[in-house]
Amino acid sequence: AGERVGPDIVEVLAQHNLRAGLVNVPLTYPPGLTIGFTIAGMGTPGPASDFIYPPELAIDLRQRLGDDIWLDRDVGKKTPEEYLQELHSSIDRTERLAELLLARYPDLALFVVVFTASDRVQHFYWHYTDPAHPSYVEDAAPELRTAIEGIYEHLDSALGDLLDGKREWNIVVMSDHGGGPFYRLVNLNRWLMDEGYLHLEEGGQIRRKKAPLPYRLYRWLRLYLKPLLTPKQRQGLQRLIPVTMATSLRGYA
């Protein structure tokens, strides 16, 4: 925010004494002064930070919701099934938070709420639905194979509930980017150097990123052990692998 030139839309509205509310919008930390409210999104240090403005709203929401006020929780060591459930829970928490805020601030000129589940589910679960993906899981559980569709159906239902009875509103549903298959990484610096567009200083070199030992072990298990296992054994092994490890592995050469 400190590098932005000119006022943002919330500041413009405040200049005209119009109230705005932001929920989980990226890059809104620290929340600035406004006649409305802000619950900062991506870029916030964590749930212990002052990511809610005004302070009295933070006190009220913490009393009502406790930890549920923190919308975008870390994947941690969750299995794919556990994290998928967390994504569905995040939709319910976001909807409930939005309903509480709309009831508290009925005179908003602008209300923006960000649901992150559609982004996360495509990052972590695309390889369960795409047979052409190099990490495609043939014997994935049905809930993982339909994870993306399931999240969108849940979002559609949540938005329907949230917007019920608000036909007089001007409503915009938008995304900052789409989703699609991601099969491989490109080392752009290496390509530029090979094509003669990039020259290193004397002694400089481009190093290939090497996966840590746990990821190399996981890759070995997928390539060599998995074909020897029965479908039931594969599912048991898969449940032991945190979703972060399985996804991060595909980012290494």
C-alpha positions as a LaTeX table, in Angstrom:
\begin{tabular}{lrrr}
\hline
Residue & $x$ (\AA) & $y$ (\AA) & $z$ (\AA) \\
\hline
Ala1 & 0.00 & 0.00 & 0.00 \\
Gly2 & 2.92 & 2.35 & 0.69 \\
Glu3 & 4.07 & 2.09 & $-2.93$ \\
Arg4 & 0.65 & 2.87 & $-4.42$ \\
Val5 & 0.22 & 6.21 & $-6.16$ \\
Gly6 & $-3.14$ & 7.85 & $-5.63$ \\
Pro7 & $-6.16$ & 6.85 & $-3.52$ \\
Asp8 & $-7.86$ & 3.47 & $-3.80$ \\
Ile9 & $-11.59$ & 3.03 & $-4.27$ \\
Val10 & $-12.25$ & 2.80 & $-0.53$ \\
Glu11 & $-10.50$ & 6.12 & 0.05 \\
Val12 & $-12.43$ & 7.75 & $-2.78$ \\
Leu13 & $-15.71$ & 6.56 & $-1.29$ \\
Ala14 & $-14.67$ & 7.82 & 2.16 \\
Gln15 & $-14.03$ & 11.27 & 0.67 \\
His16 & $-17.71$ & 11.29 & $-0.28$ \\
Asn17 & $-18.74$ & 9.96 & 3.15 \\
Leu18 & $-19.67$ & 6.57 & 1.70 \\
Arg19 & $-19.00$ & 3.41 & 3.72 \\
Ala20 & $-17.12$ & 0.41 & 2.27 \\
Gly21 & $-16.30$ & $-3.02$ & 3.63 \\
Leu22 & $-13.49$ & $-5.36$ & 2.55 \\
Val23 & $-13.22$ & $-9.01$ & 3.57 \\
Asn24 & $-10.15$ & $-11.11$ & 2.81 \\
Val25 & $-8.98$ & $-8.86$ & $-0.03$ \\
Pro26 & $-5.28$ & $-9.46$ & $-0.85$ \\
Leu27 & $-2.67$ & $-6.82$ & $-0.03$ \\
Thr28 & $-4.92$ & $-4.83$ & 2.31 \\
Tyr29 & $-2.65$ & $-5.28$ & 5.34 \\
Pro30 & $-2.21$ & $-3.23$ & 7.37 \\
Pro31 & $-5.85$ & $-2.16$ & 7.19 \\
Gly32 & $-6.07$ & 1.57 & 6.56 \\
Leu33 & $-8.35$ & 4.17 & 8.05 \\
Thr34 & $-11.82$ & 4.10 & 6.56 \\
Ile35 & $-15.35$ & 4.93 & 7.65 \\
Gly36 & $-16.21$ & 1.29 & 6.93 \\
Phe37 & $-14.24$ & $-1.81$ & 7.84 \\
Thr38 & $-11.40$ & $-4.00$ & 6.56 \\
Ile39 & $-10.49$ & $-7.60$ & 7.29 \\
Ala40 & $-7.14$ & $-7.98$ & 5.54 \\
Gly41 & $-6.44$ & $-10.94$ & 3.29 \\
Met42 & $-3.36$ & $-12.41$ & 1.60 \\
Gly43 & $-0.20$ & $-10.72$ & 2.82 \\
Thr44 & $-1.35$ & $-10.57$ & 6.43 \\
Pro45 & 1.33 & $-11.83$ & 8.88 \\
Gly46 & $-1.07$ & $-14.11$ & 10.72 \\
Pro47 & $-4.14$ & $-14.40$ & 12.95 \\
Ala48 & $-2.36$ & $-12.73$ & 15.89 \\
Ser49 & $-1.79$ & $-9.51$ & 13.92 \\
Asp50 & $-4.05$ & $-6.47$ & 13.86 \\
Phe51 & $-5.67$ & $-7.40$ & 10.55 \\
Ile52 & $-9.15$ & $-6.09$ & 11.43 \\
Tyr53 & $-10.24$ & $-2.46$ & 11.42 \\
Pro54 & $-11.83$ & $-0.82$ & 13.34 \\
Pro55 & $-10.52$ & $-2.30$ & 16.62 \\
Glu56 & $-13.98$ & $-2.59$ & 18.18 \\
Leu57 & $-15.05$ & $-4.77$ & 15.25 \\
Ala58 & $-12.11$ & $-7.07$ & 15.94 \\
Ile59 & $-13.21$ & $-7.49$ & 19.55 \\
Asp60 & $-16.79$ & $-8.26$ & 18.57 \\
Leu61 & $-15.88$ & $-10.76$ & 15.84 \\
Arg62 & $-13.36$ & $-12.58$ & 18.02 \\
Gln63 & $-16.05$ & $-12.99$ & 20.69 \\
Arg64 & $-18.54$ & $-14.30$ & 18.14 \\
Leu65 & $-16.31$ & $-16.44$ & 15.90 \\
Gly66 & $-13.07$ & $-17.12$ & 17.78 \\
Asp67 & $-10.51$ & $-18.70$ & 15.44 \\
Asp68 & $-13.04$ & $-18.89$ & 12.61 \\
Ile69 & $-12.36$ & $-15.26$ & 11.81 \\
Trp70 & $-9.06$ & $-16.35$ & 10.20 \\
Leu71 & $-10.21$ & $-17.48$ & 6.77 \\
Asp72 & $-7.16$ & $-18.68$ & 4.84 \\
Arg73 & $-5.56$ & $-21.33$ & 6.99 \\
Asp74 & $-2.24$ & $-23.02$ & 6.32 \\
Val75 & $-2.21$ & $-26.42$ & 4.63 \\
Gly76 & 0.23 & $-27.69$ & 7.25 \\
Lys77 & 0.54 & $-31.47$ & 7.30 \\
Lys78 & $-2.99$ & $-32.21$ & 6.14 \\
Thr79 & $-3.67$ & $-35.07$ & 3.78 \\
Pro80 & $-5.46$ & $-34.30$ & 0.48 \\
Glu81 & $-8.77$ & $-35.39$ & 2.00 \\
Glu82 & $-8.27$ & $-33.26$ & 5.12 \\
Tyr83 & $-7.28$ & $-30.16$ & 3.20 \\
Leu84 & $-10.23$ & $-30.50$ & 0.83 \\
Gln85 & $-12.52$ & $-30.53$ & 3.84 \\
Glu86 & $-10.75$ & $-27.42$ & 5.14 \\
Leu87 & $-11.45$ & $-25.67$ & 1.83 \\
His88 & $-15.15$ & $-26.45$ & 2.14 \\
Ser89 & $-15.09$ & $-25.22$ & 5.74 \\
Ser90 & $-13.45$ & $-21.98$ & 4.61 \\
Ile91 & $-16.40$ & $-21.29$ & 2.30 \\
Asp92 & $-18.83$ & $-21.71$ & 5.20 \\
Arg93 & $-16.72$ & $-19.50$ & 7.47 \\
Thr94 & $-16.45$ & $-16.77$ & 4.83 \\
Glu95 & $-20.19$ & $-16.84$ & 4.18 \\
Arg96 & $-20.99$ & $-16.63$ & 7.90 \\
Leu97 & $-18.54$ & $-13.77$ & 8.40 \\
Ala98 & $-20.00$ & $-11.87$ & 5.44 \\
Glu99 & $-23.55$ & $-12.30$ & 6.77 \\
Leu100 & $-22.54$ & $-10.94$ & 10.20 \\
Leu101 & $-20.87$ & $-7.92$ & 8.64 \\
Leu102 & $-23.75$ & $-7.13$ & 6.31 \\
Ala103 & $-26.11$ & $-7.22$ & 9.28 \\
Arg104 & $-23.84$ & $-4.91$ & 11.28 \\
Tyr105 & $-23.25$ & $-2.48$ & 8.39 \\
Pro106 & $-26.51$ & $-2.27$ & 6.38 \\
Asp107 & $-25.58$ & 1.02 & 4.70 \\
Leu108 & $-22.52$ & $-0.06$ & 2.71 \\
Ala109 & $-21.87$ & 1.59 & $-0.65$ \\
Leu110 & $-19.36$ & $-1.12$ & $-1.53$ \\
Phe111 & $-18.87$ & $-4.62$ & $-0.13$ \\
Val112 & $-16.07$ & $-6.89$ & $-1.37$ \\
Val113 & $-15.59$ & $-10.44$ & $-0.10$ \\
Val114 & $-12.95$ & $-12.84$ & $-1.41$ \\
Phe115 & $-13.42$ & $-16.63$ & $-1.35$ \\
Thr116 & $-10.03$ & $-18.32$ & $-1.77$ \\
Ala117 & $-11.19$ & $-21.94$ & $-2.05$ \\
Ser118 & $-11.54$ & $-21.93$ & $-5.86$ \\
Asp119 & $-7.91$ & $-20.80$ & $-6.18$ \\
Arg120 & $-6.53$ & $-23.34$ & $-3.73$ \\
Val121 & $-8.47$ & $-26.32$ & $-5.04$ \\
Gln122 & $-7.13$ & $-25.85$ & $-8.57$ \\
His123 & $-3.55$ & $-25.48$ & $-7.35$ \\
Phe124 & $-3.65$ & $-28.65$ & $-5.27$ \\
Tyr125 & $-6.17$ & $-30.97$ & $-6.95$ \\
Trp126 & $-5.90$ & $-30.49$ & $-10.71$ \\
His127 & $-3.75$ & $-33.60$ & $-11.09$ \\
Tyr128 & $-6.58$ & $-35.73$ & $-9.68$ \\
Thr129 & $-8.92$ & $-34.76$ & $-12.53$ \\
Asp130 & $-6.60$ & $-34.51$ & $-15.54$ \\
Pro131 & $-5.54$ & $-37.88$ & $-17.05$ \\
Ala132 & $-2.89$ & $-36.10$ & $-19.14$ \\
His133 & $-1.17$ & $-34.70$ & $-16.06$ \\
Pro134 & 2.23 & $-36.33$ & $-15.34$ \\
Ser135 & 1.20 & $-36.71$ & $-11.68$ \\
Tyr136 & $-2.28$ & $-38.04$ & $-12.43$ \\
Val137 & $-3.54$ & $-40.38$ & $-9.70$ \\
Glu138 & $-5.43$ & $-43.19$ & $-11.43$ \\
Asp139 & $-6.96$ & $-44.68$ & $-8.29$ \\
Ala140 & $-7.81$ & $-41.43$ & $-6.53$ \\
Ala141 & $-10.85$ & $-41.38$ & $-4.29$ \\
Pro142 & $-14.00$ & $-39.97$ & $-5.95$ \\
Glu143 & $-14.02$ & $-36.94$ & $-3.64$ \\
Leu144 & $-10.54$ & $-35.98$ & $-4.87$ \\
Arg145 & $-11.36$ & $-36.56$ & $-8.53$ \\
Thr146 & $-14.34$ & $-34.22$ & $-8.30$ \\
Ala147 & $-12.73$ & $-31.78$ & $-5.85$ \\
Ile148 & $-12.73$ & $-28.79$ & $-8.21$ \\
Glu149 & $-16.34$ & $-29.21$ & $-9.30$ \\
Gly150 & $-17.39$ & $-29.75$ & $-5.70$ \\
Ile151 & $-15.81$ & $-26.50$ & $-4.54$ \\
Tyr152 & $-17.47$ & $-24.51$ & $-7.32$ \\
Glu153 & $-20.85$ & $-26.04$ & $-6.48$ \\
His154 & $-20.34$ & $-25.12$ & $-2.82$ \\
Leu155 & $-19.35$ & $-21.56$ & $-3.78$ \\
Asp156 & $-22.41$ & $-21.23$ & $-5.99$ \\
Ser157 & $-24.64$ & $-22.29$ & $-3.10$ \\
Ala158 & $-22.89$ & $-19.95$ & $-0.64$ \\
Leu159 & $-23.23$ & $-16.96$ & $-2.96$ \\
Gly160 & $-26.86$ & $-17.79$ & $-3.57$ \\
Asp161 & $-27.53$ & $-17.73$ & 0.17 \\
Leu162 & $-25.51$ & $-14.55$ & 0.67 \\
Leu163 & $-27.26$ & $-12.66$ & $-2.11$ \\
Asp164 & $-30.77$ & $-13.87$ & $-1.36$ \\
Gly165 & $-33.12$ & $-10.92$ & $-1.12$ \\
Lys166 & $-30.60$ & $-8.44$ & $-2.47$ \\
Arg167 & $-31.88$ & $-8.05$ & $-6.01$ \\
Glu168 & $-31.47$ & $-4.28$ & $-5.85$ \\
Trp169 & $-27.68$ & $-4.67$ & $-5.54$ \\
Asn170 & $-25.26$ & $-4.24$ & $-8.42$ \\
Ile171 & $-23.39$ & $-7.55$ & $-8.17$ \\
Val172 & $-20.04$ & $-8.41$ & $-9.75$ \\
Val173 & $-18.54$ & $-11.92$ & $-9.54$ \\
Met174 & $-14.95$ & $-11.94$ & $-10.73$ \\
Ser175 & $-11.61$ & $-13.74$ & $-10.46$ \\
Asp176 & $-8.05$ & $-12.47$ & $-10.58$ \\
His177 & $-7.06$ & $-15.36$ & $-12.88$ \\
Gly178 & $-8.34$ & $-18.59$ & $-14.35$ \\
Gly179 & $-7.26$ & $-22.18$ & $-13.84$ \\
Gly180 & $-5.69$ & $-24.73$ & $-16.13$ \\
Pro181 & $-3.21$ & $-27.60$ & $-16.43$ \\
Phe182 & 0.33 & $-27.07$ & $-15.23$ \\
Tyr183 & 2.53 & $-29.86$ & $-16.52$ \\
Arg184 & 6.08 & $-28.56$ & $-16.21$ \\
Leu185 & 8.30 & $-25.70$ & $-15.11$ \\
Val186 & 10.55 & $-23.62$ & $-17.35$ \\
Asn187 & 13.88 & $-22.29$ & $-16.13$ \\
Leu188 & 13.56 & $-18.94$ & $-17.90$ \\
Asn189 & 17.08 & $-17.78$ & $-17.02$ \\
Arg190 & 18.55 & $-20.97$ & $-18.49$ \\
Trp191 & 16.57 & $-20.49$ & $-21.72$ \\
Leu192 & 17.59 & $-16.83$ & $-22.01$ \\
Met193 & 21.23 & $-17.80$ & $-21.51$ \\
Asp194 & 21.05 & $-20.63$ & $-24.07$ \\
Glu195 & 19.50 & $-18.25$ & $-26.62$ \\
Gly196 & 22.15 & $-15.61$ & $-26.01$ \\
Tyr197 & 19.88 & $-13.06$ & $-24.33$ \\
Leu198 & 21.41 & $-13.41$ & $-20.86$ \\
His199 & 25.08 & $-13.26$ & $-19.92$ \\
Leu200 & 26.36 & $-13.96$ & $-16.41$ \\
Glu201 & 29.03 & $-12.05$ & $-14.60$ \\
Glu202 & 32.38 & $-13.77$ & $-14.30$ \\
Gly203 & 32.06 & $-16.72$ & $-11.96$ \\
Gly204 & 28.26 & $-16.66$ & $-12.02$ \\
Gln205 & 26.19 & $-19.76$ & $-12.68$ \\
Ile206 & 22.59 & $-20.92$ & $-12.81$ \\
Arg207 & 21.92 & $-23.73$ & $-10.41$ \\
Arg208 & 19.21 & $-26.30$ & $-10.86$ \\
Lys209 & 16.93 & $-26.38$ & $-7.85$ \\
Lys210 & 17.34 & $-29.69$ & $-6.06$ \\
Ala211 & 14.54 & $-31.20$ & $-4.04$ \\
Pro212 & 15.12 & $-31.84$ & $-0.33$ \\
Leu213 & 15.51 & $-35.45$ & 0.79 \\
Pro214 & 11.85 & $-35.99$ & 1.84 \\
Tyr215 & 10.65 & $-34.95$ & $-1.61$ \\
Arg216 & 13.19 & $-37.13$ & $-3.40$ \\
Leu217 & 12.06 & $-40.05$ & $-1.26$ \\
Tyr218 & 8.44 & $-39.36$ & $-2.07$ \\
Arg219 & 9.22 & $-39.22$ & $-5.79$ \\
Trp220 & 11.05 & $-42.54$ & $-5.55$ \\
Leu221 & 8.04 & $-44.11$ & $-3.86$ \\
Arg222 & 5.71 & $-42.86$ & $-6.60$ \\
Leu223 & 7.92 & $-44.00$ & $-9.46$ \\
Tyr224 & 9.12 & $-47.37$ & $-8.21$ \\
Leu225 & 7.02 & $-48.58$ & $-5.30$ \\
Lys226 & 3.55 & $-47.49$ & $-6.34$ \\
Pro227 & 3.30 & $-49.83$ & $-9.39$ \\
Leu228 & 3.91 & $-52.80$ & $-7.06$ \\
Leu229 & 1.10 & $-51.95$ & $-4.68$ \\
Thr230 & $-2.56$ & $-52.89$ & $-4.80$ \\
Pro231 & $-5.11$ & $-50.05$ & $-5.17$ \\
Lys232 & $-5.97$ & $-50.35$ & $-1.46$ \\
Gln233 & $-2.30$ & $-50.13$ & $-0.48$ \\
Arg234 & $-1.82$ & $-47.10$ & $-2.74$ \\
Gln235 & $-4.73$ & $-45.30$ & $-1.12$ \\
Gly236 & $-3.30$ & $-46.03$ & 2.31 \\
Leu237 & 0.10 & $-44.63$ & 1.31 \\
Gln238 & $-1.48$ & $-41.59$ & $-0.29$ \\
Arg239 & $-3.35$ & $-40.70$ & 2.91 \\
Leu240 & $-0.03$ & $-40.54$ & 4.76 \\
Ile241 & 1.40 & $-37.92$ & 2.38 \\
Pro242 & 0.60 & $-34.29$ & 3.24 \\
Val243 & $-0.94$ & $-32.44$ & 0.32 \\
Thr244 & 1.84 & $-29.83$ & 0.51 \\
Met245 & 4.53 & $-32.46$ & $-0.09$ \\
Ala246 & 2.76 & $-34.02$ & $-3.04$ \\
Thr247 & 2.19 & $-30.62$ & $-4.66$ \\
Ser248 & 5.57 & $-29.08$ & $-3.90$ \\
Leu249 & 7.33 & $-32.09$ & $-5.40$ \\
Arg250 & 6.05 & $-31.15$ & $-8.85$ \\
Gly251 & 7.89 & $-27.82$ & $-8.53$ \\
Tyr252 & 11.33 & $-29.45$ & $-8.45$ \\
Ala253 & 13.41 & $-30.49$ & $-11.42$ \\
\hline
\end{tabular}
